[in-house]
Amino acid sequence: MRIPVILLACIAIASGAVLKKSGETLEEEEARAEQRLREINEELDRKKNINTVASWAYASNITESNLKNMNDISVETAKYYKELAAELKGFNTKDYKNEDLKRQIKKLSKLGYSSLSSEKYKELLEAITSMESNYAKVKLCSYTDPNKCDLALEPEITEILISSRDPEELKYYWKQWYDKAGTPTRESFNRYIELNREAAQLDGYNSGAESWLDEYEDETFEAQLENIFNQIRPLYEQLHAYVRFKLGEKYGRDIVPEKGPIPMHVLGNMWGQTWSEIAQILVPYPDKKLLDVTDEMVKQGYTPVSMFQKGDEFFQSLNMTKLPQSFWDNSILEKPKDGREMVCHASAWDFYVKDDVRIKQCTRVTMDQFFTAHHELGHIQYYLQYQHQPSVYREGANPGFHEAVGDVLSLSVSTPKHLEKVGLLKDFKFDEEAQINQLLNLALDKMAFLPFAYTIDKYRWGVFRGEIQPSDYNCKFWELRAQYGGIEPPVTRSEDDFDPPAKYHISADVEYLRYLVSFIIQFQFHQAACEKAGQFVPNDPEKTLLNCDIYQSAEAGNAFKEMLQLGSSKPWPDAMQVLTGQRKMDAGALIEYFRPLSQWLEKKNKELGAYIGWEKSTSKYLIFDTNGFE
């Protein structure tokens, strides 16, 4: 028998038992709410598992049927969240004594995209998956053979950007990628922005920007970020000046200007977000062997699986959790050879079932990928440590914590000290010159990344808030990249182009501030862990942050575990305080880490006569007037 819709609604309300009962005291309602939350968290784990299984199926095998199944399940789950939020708003939480109960209800009452009608929610998903699918399927034509048009970003184009020193070839691939990965998605992006704004407003926010920033539980967070940039600006400008000078020597001032932004195609990365792939051009002491154990890994027969086994052993040495067998059974650690399309972007997955954690990564046997494996395993370790928490708390203390935990372990793994311990580094003398080489190489990743990460979301905040209009979408994107990072495209771009979605996280609607936050707090975490491991003492040249390896330190590992086990059950300053004793983001530890490089760069740039900062772009397309971070 078909139950009338109106009766179904009544049943849903009755099952939650949220209607105020006659004569019920506040204490009795609070107890009822507590019992209901236990039921909800169990149901949430089931719902999240179903969603994750469908998302995994699509990400590891991009087909129309998998896409439809993923979206259909997501629509149903969104409907559930909307009904759940409506139910929870029936509780009078303001006067509850149980602060944890109030926190859970507040978190579950935030609907996000679920606030949209089912039809519009489905439309939003279609817009996002259209952009993401376009990104994943882009194929480029060969520079040497235009009839060969089957080159994917990973690994073919990425390897060319790393190895080629022909600026025309690099420009050729850069333009193709942005033309194909970005421009075709403008219509989907426009609809995504409209629905993002509508969902945020239905959820009680002015725009999607405020909705995203609310995850950081601090009204001063944007101001904190600007203060962070004021802290790091001097070091970044010194690094930028040195890199631009050396690239000008390599390619000529007609390609790399003496005082303007750096054209991003010569930076070894499709987005100019990290510059370490061109370290051989920039290394201050080329006679000193640059730290790279890739050849040794190949020589020793490393495989994608053994790289993750090494990572597992690292975490076990910290008295953390051994990877469950299900991880090895279910993960995808190499690009499948069966011809299927898949999202190769490295990612860690929590399936919300005990010990069901996985990684999807098209792993190559390189040092960089070795570090990436440890980073992704950091996410996995976080999942394992907080899996005992109620479902609503099974996430990082803030979105940046997950990324920071992954990276802070990589800081130890990438030290000569650690690579020697695991038998990958032999006959490497870590003297002052080698130290500067390594610090510069790391700064080309860490420091170069900060302005990029900031502008990715600063741009989207402007779009979400309507401060950046559709007629200026492309122009404003490149203005911000030039203003904060001193970077520009190698060819003239116009509003006929649309380049932001050529970055995966924009196509896939992934908030990016988490990466910026992680790059700051990971150094705070690193310093605290190194102190606990007895590996760092201020002003001690033998115990620096640069060569600190917390491998085999149970004391450091136990402190990490205590923080990770909280999940998001406490505000992030509480979680940070557990490990570091600090409650605010601060770039002091990052600046301390790079202090020897900062001093060297200042001296070297004076010797070279390198221009500090950058004048307005010489591109006829980029129209703004700024120098540095003004």
N, C-alpha and C positions, 0 to 999 in steps of 0.2 A: 504494500500500500504506500502511495506517495504521500509524504508528510508535507503539509502546507509550509511555505517559506516562513510565514509569521510564527508558526509553532516551533520551527527549528530555532528561530531567534530566541524564543522564550526558553527552550531547552538549554541553549548555550548559556544564558544568563543564570538559569537555575543550577546548572552543573558547577558553575564557579562559586555559587553561594555567596555572592557579594552584596545582595540586597540587605540593607540594614534590618537586622532581626529585632522584633518587638522586645523592648526591655533589655537589649544587649548592651553591656557596659563597654567602654573603650578598651579595657583589658581583655575582655572576651573577643572583641573584634580583632584586636592585635594578635591574639592566639590563633584565631581562625585564618587571618592573613598569613601567619607563619606556616601553618599547615598547607594552605593553598600554594604558597611559594615552593614548598618541597615538591608538590605534584607538578607544578609548572616547570621547575628545573629539570625534572626527569623527562618531561615531554619535550622540552627544548633540546636536550641532548639527542633525542630520537629525530626530531625535525632537522637539526643541524647535520646529523649523520646522513639522512636521506639527501639533503641538498648537496653535501660535500661529495657523496658518491656520484651524483649526477654531474657536478662540476668537474670532477676528476675524469669522468668518462669523456666529457667534451674536450677538456684541455689536452688529454692524451690521445685523442682521436677525433679531429675536427670533421664532423659530418653533420648534415642537415638533421638527421634523426636525433643524434645526440644533443644538438643545439635545441631542438624543439622540446625534448624531454627535460633538459636542464631548465629552460625558461618556464615550461608548464609547472614544474615542481616549485620553482621560485615564486611564481604567481600565487600558488596555493599557500605557500609558507607566508607570503606577505599578508594574505587574507587572515591567516591565523594570528600574526603579530598585531594586526589592527584590532581584531576582536579581543586579544589579550590586553592590549593597552586600554581599551574601553572598559574592560572588566576591572583592571587594577585601579583605574581612576575612581572606582566606587568605594575605595578604602580611604578613610580619613587619616592619612599618614602624618599630617602636620603635628599632631599631638602624641604620636607614638614614642615610647621610651626606647625601643629597640632601634638604634641607629643603623645597624646592618640591614634590618628589614626595610627601613626607609630608603637606604641606598639601592637595594635590589629593585624595589618598586619604581624608583626614579629612573634607573637605567632601562628597565623593561618598558617604561611608558614612553620612551623616545622611539618614535616609529621609523624615522628615516624615510626611505622611499615607500615603505609600506603604508604611509599616510595617503598615497594616491589611490584612486579607484582602481579596481582590477584591470580595467581596460587601459588606463593610462600607465599603470605599473608595467603591464606587458609591453606597451609601446616604448617605455623607457628602456626596458631590457633589450628590446629589439634594436634600439639606437646604439646602445653600448656594445652589444655583441656584433653588430654590423661593423663598427669601428675596429673592434678587437679582431674579428675574423679577417677584415681587410689587411690589418697589420700582419697577421700570422701568415697570410697567403702570398704576400708580395714576392715577386721574383724579378730579378734585374738581369739586364743583358750585358754580356761580356764586353769589356773595353777593347779587347783584341779581336773578338769575333762577335759582331753585332747580331749574328743569327743564332747565337747560343744564349737563350734567355731563360735559364733555369737556375740562376744563382740566388740562393737564399741569404738573408742577413746572417744567420748562424748555420754553418760556420764560415761559408765562403767569403762573404763580403767583409765580415769582421776581420778575417785573416788578411785580406788584401789591405784594409785600412791600417793594420798593424805593420805589415811588411813593405808596402809600396812607398817609395819616396818620389814618385812622379806626380807633381801637383795637378797635372791635367787629368791623369787617371783618377786621382782621389776626388777631384771636383766632379768628374763624370759620374762616379758612383754616388756621391753626395746628392747631386741634383736628382738623379733617378729615384733614389730612396724617398726623398721628401716629396717629389711629384706624385709618387705612387702610394706611399704610406700615409700621407697627410691630406693632400688636396681632394681626393675623391670622397672624403668623409665629412665635408663641410655641412651638408644637409642633415646628416645624422647628428653631428655635433650641435647644430643649432637647436634641434628638437630636444636633445639631451639637456641642454642648458635651460630651456623653457620648463621642462618637467622637473629638473633638479630644483629650480627656484620655487616652483609650485609646491613640491613636496616639503621643502624647508619651511615655507610659510604656513602650510597646514600643520606642521609639527611645532609651530610657535617661534620660529626663527625668522629674522629679516631676510636671510639668504642662505645658500649652501655654505658660504664662507663661515658664518656664525655656527652653523651646524657642525662643521668639521672642527672648528676651533674649540667648541664646547667639550670635545673629547679630552682636552688638556686641563679642564677644570680650573682655569685661571683667567680672570678677565684681563690681566695685564700681559698675556702671553705674546701678543703681537709686539708690544713695546719691549718685552724681554728680547725678542728676536732682533730688533733693531739695535739694542744694546750689545748683543753678541757680535753683530757685524761691526760695530764700532771697535770692539775688542780685537777682532781678527783682521780688520782692514789693513793695518800696516804690513803684516806678514804677507797677506794675499797680494798686495800691490808690489811688494818686493819680488815675490815669486813670479808674478805675471810679467814684470819688467825683464827679468832674467830670461824667461822662456821666449818672450817676443824677440829679444836681442839675438838669442842663439838660433831661432828659426829664421830670422832675417839674414843671418850669416849663411844658413843652409840654402834658403830658397831665393834670396834676394829681396831688396826693399820694395820692389814692384809687386811682390806677392804678399810679403809680411811687412807692414809699414813700421816706421821707426817709432811713431808716437800714437798710432790709432789702435783700435781693437784688433785682436788676432783673428784671421779667417779660420774657421773651425775645421776645415777639411784637412789641415796639416797637423792636427792634434792627436791623430791615431785612434779617434773614437767618433762614431757617427754623430753624437750630440755634443762633443767637446766637453763632456761632463767629467772625464778623467783623462789625464795626459801621460800616464806612466808608460803607455805603449810606445812612446817616442823617447824614452829615457836615454837610449843610446846616443841620440843627437845632443842631449842636454847634460849628460853626466859630467860633473866638474873634473873628475880625475879618471879619464878613460883608460889609463894604464892600470888602474886598480880594477880588479875583476868585479863586475856588478853582480850583486846577489841574484842568482837565478839557478834553481836546482832542477829545471825542466829536463835537461839532458840526463842528469843523474837519475831522475825518476824513470825515464824511458829505459835507461841502461839497466836499472834494477828490476824492470818488468812490471812497474806499477800499472794498475788497471783502474778504471772508474770504481770498481767495487773495493779494491784494496785501499784506495784513497779515503773512502768513507770508513773502512775498518780502522785505519790510522786515526781518523777523527774520533771514532767511538772510543778507542783506547785512551785518547787524550782526556775525554770527559770522565772516563772511569778513574783515571789517575787523580782526579780532583775529588774523588769520593762522590761522584754524581752517578746518574742512572745509566746502566748498560742498555744499549738498543735492544728492543724486543725482537724476536724472530720474525714477527709479522712485518717489521720494517724491511727486512731483507727479502721477504717473500713478495711484497706488494709494491715496493718503490720502483720507479723507472730512473735508472742511473746512467743510461746511455741512450742516444737517439736511436729509436727503432729502425730496423732496416727493411721493414715490410712495406714501405712506401706511403704510410699514412701521414697526414698533416697533423702536427701537434704544436702546442705553444712550448717553445724550447726555453723560455725564460725560467731560470732556476727558481724553484719555489718549494717551501715546506708546508705540509698539510696535516691538520688535526681532524680526525674523523669522529671525534666525540664518543668513541667506544674505547674502553680501557686498552691502552697500549697500541691502538691502531693509529700510528703516525707514519708518514711517508714523505719522500722527497721525489720531485720530478725535475731532472736536470740532464741536459744533453752534454754530459761531462766529457771533456777532453783531458788528456794526460799532460797538464802543464802546471807550473807552480801557482799561477794565478787561480786556476780551477781547484787546486789543492786547498788554497785559502778559502775559496768560495764554498767548498764542501764543508769546511769547519764552520763557516758562517751559517749555512743552512742547518747544520746539526745543532747550532746554538738555538735556533727556533724550535727544533725538535725537543731539545732538553727542556726548554721553557714549557712546552706542551706537557711533557711527562711530569714536571715538577708541580704544575697546578691542576693536574687532571682530577685531583680529589675535591676541588672546589665546586660549588654549585655552578651550573652551566653559565649563568649570567656573568660569573667572574672568570671564566676560562678564556682569558685574553691578557695582553700585556697591561702593566700599570698605566701606561698611556701608549698611543700607537708607536712612539719612538723607542720604547723599551725593548720590544722584540728585536728590532734591527740592531740596537746597541749591544745587546747580549751576544748576538752572532758575531759582530765585529770585534768586540773587546777580546774574545778568545783568539780571533785571527791576529790581533796585535802580538800576542805571545807566540803563536805558531810561526809567524813570519820573522822572528828574531834569529840571527845566526846561532845563538845559544841553543834554541830549540831544534833548529834544522840539523845541527851537529848531533844533538842527543838522539835523534831518530835516524841517524846515519845517512842523511841526504847531503850534508855539506862537509867537504874535506879540504884541508889546506887553505882555509880562508882566514886571512889576518884582518881582524876588525880594528884597524887603527883609526886615527882621526880622519884621514882622507876617505877611508871606506865608510866611516860613519856618516860623513857628509853625503857621500853617494847614496847611501841607503835612505837617509832622511829626506833628501831631495826626491828620490823615487817614491817614497811614501807620501810626501806632500803633493806630488803630482796626482795622487789619488784623493787624498783626504782634503787638502786645502783647496785644490781646484774644484772639488765637488760642491763646496758650500754655497757659493753664489748660484750655481746651477740649480741646486735643490731648492733654494729659497725662491728663485724666480719662477720655477715650475708652478708652485702653489700661489705665490703672490699674483701671478698672471691669472690663475683661475679664480682667486678671490675677487679680483677686479671684474672678471667676466660674470661670476655669480651675482655680484652686487649691482651689476649694470653700469659700473664705472667705465668699463671697456665695452664699447658698442660693437655689434657685428661688422659694421663697416670698417672697423679698425682692428679686427681680431689678429690679423697677421702682423701688421705694423707694430702694434703694442707689444706683441710677444718678443719681437726682435729688439725693440727699444729696451725692454727690461733685461734681456740677455746682455746687451751692450752696456747698459748703465751699471749693472751690478757685477758683471763678470768680465767686461772688456772683450767680448767675443762677438763675432758677426758671421753671417753666411758668406760663402765664397762667391756666390753669384747674386745678382740683383733679384730680390723677391718683391712681389706686389700683392695686392688684395685678390688678384686672380689665383694666387697660391694660397695654401692653408697648411702651415707647417707644424703647429703644436701637436696634433695627433700622431706625428711621426715618432713621438716618444711613447713607448708602450703604456706607461702609467696614465697618460692622458687618454689614450684610446680605450683603456680598460677601466677608467673611472677609479683609479687607485690614488688615494690621498698621498702626497709626496712629502709633506712636512715631517712625517715620521723619520725619513732618512736624514734630514737636516738635524733634527733633535738627536737622533742616534749618534751622529758624527760629533756632537758636542759632548753628550753625557757618557759616551763610551770611554772617553779619556778620563772623566771623573771616576767611572767604574774601574778603569785600568789602574789608576793611581791608588785607589783604595785597596784593590786586590793585591797590588804589588807590595804595598806596605804590610798587609797581613801575611804575605808570603816571605817577608824579609828581603824583598828584591829591590826595593826603592828607598833611598834615604836622600832627602834634599841636599844638594851641594856635594854629594859623594860621587866622584867620577867613575867609581867602580859599580855603583848601584843606581843607574839611570832608568828612567821610564823607557827609553829607547831599547835597551837590551834586557828588559824584565821579561822573564818567562815563568808563569805561575804553574807550569806543568808539574804534576806530582805534589802540589800543595793542597792537602786536605783542608787546611785552615781557610785558604782563599775560596776553595770550592764550597765549603760549608756556609760561608758568608753569602756566596752567590745563591746557594740553594734557599737560604732563609728569605732572601728577597724574591726569588722566582716563585716560591710556593704561595706567595700572597695573591698571584694573579692580579686582578683589578679589584680585589676586595677592599683595598684601602686607596685613598688618593695617592697619586704618584709621588708627591714629596715624602709621604710616609715610607713608601717602598724604597726610594732613593736613600733615605736616612738610615735604613737598616744596613746598607752596605757602605755608604760613604760618610755618613754623619752630616750630610748637606741636604738642604731642602729646595735649592734653586739651581737652575741651569747656570753654568759659568764656564767660560772658555779658558780659565786660568790653567787647568791641567793640560789642555791642548797646546797652549802657548809654551808651557814648561817643556812639554815633549819635544817641540820643534825649536827650542831656544838656540841650540848650537847652529842650526840651519839659518835661523833669522839673523844671527850675528854675521854668519858667513855671507849671506845674500847682500846685506847692507854694504859690507866691505867690497864685495865683488862687483856690485852694480856701480859703485863709485869708480872703480878701476875701469870698467867697461864704458862708462858714460851712458849707461842705459837710462832711458826716460822712465820715471816713476809715475804710474797712473796712465791715463789714456785720454787723448783728445777726442772730440766728437767724431763719429764714423765718417770715413771718406766715401762710403757708399751713398749713391744718390737716392737710395730708398730709405735708409735709416735716418729719420729726422728727429734729432733731439740734441740738446746742447748741454753736455755734462762732462765733468772730468772726475774720474774715480767714482766714489759712492755718493756724490752730492745729489 
